[in-house]
Amino acid sequence: MQPYDAILLLSFGGPEAAEEVMPFLRRVTAGRGIPDERLEAVGEHYFLFGGRSPINDQNRALITAIRDELRARGDVTPVIWGNRNSEPFLEDALREAHAAGYRRVVTVTTSAYSSYSSCRQYRENLAEALDTLREDGLDLVIDKIAPYAPRPGFRRANLEKVVAALRTLDGVPDEQIALLYVTHSIPEAMDATSGPGDGDGHLYQRQHLALASALTEEANTVLGRNLLGELVFCSRSGPPTQPWLEPDVNDRLEELAAEGRTAVVAAPIGFVSDHMEVVYDLDTEAAATAARVGLRFVRAATVGSDPVFVADLVDAVAERAAEARGEPVQDFEGRMPSVCMAGCCPNLRAARPAHCGRD
């Protein structure tokens, strides 16, 4: 992994107790003028689970799996952890890294796709944290792996989950099964500007559609089926006047039931692990919608700490290290540059410095 001293897992974060829910939500929505009454309504999702988001435990499991994979390769590079919105906070993690003697760190985020909220915002957080550390005389070099949704290991791990879910519907005719690939909705304007500034935009949606298409084709081959897959969205949070990506998974479930479908497989390919948008928006809300309209609902697993996914993440870090050493790396369809191009996934609210990019 040279020239890197450490690997940083950078994630969104989440509360781990009821008293942390509102402070967490205020940090997430800082500067947007969202009243506490609205945040309290969102907080109820967390209170259903005792105020504890599953995301931090998922990250702990992923860190353990990455460390195990590194050891299996004879590598002892340390793995550290920082969050954007809850402990351990990013800035604190970087301070501890510097105190431990680390001077060049490579970052892996727990978001796989290209858009402002799933890539550039993390780069803004890195830039802000580094600026704060430099004010205290602490210098670090931080690189980042590219968005990994197009990587072959992410596809293979998701394929295993989709196939396993579909096997529970053996005997159900193809025409009665709906295969829904689910991801987090974002504003249409954010999707339209996702990707390099000189590109066609809509990269967030295009990456999902490419993965969904590949998974459907491969799952049909494995199972001898002829299913059609489609992309749907969950977790819309903007004002009603702001267009977000559709269709919503709940709306689509109602339509599918009216069309005569009897079973649905929901594959949350937009999420790396079972955090709140999965355990509430899918396992709770969408499952309830499916039950109400008479659909059998099967939720495919997320990749989590799947060995195929973890091995590919470590491959991505090793490839980033090779790039840092000036060595060539193997290309694959959809591969994104490790250093984001100018204008990539812009901040539509306000211009802010972003690290690991050319702008």
BELCORGI-V415798 format. One record per helix or strand of 3 or more residues. SS is the DSSP state (helix for helix, strand for strand). FROM is the first residue (numbers start at 1). TO is the last residue. Records with the same first field share a line. If there is no record, write none. Layout:
SS: FROM-TO ; FROM-TO
This chain:
strand: 6-11 ; 78-83 ; 104-109 ; 141-144 ; 177-184 ; 229-234 ; 263-267 ; 296-300
helix: 18-28 ; 36-47 ; 55-72 ; 90-99 ; 116-135 ; 152-167 ; 174-176 ; 188-192 ; 203-223 ; 249-258 ; 276-279 ; 281-293 ; 307-324
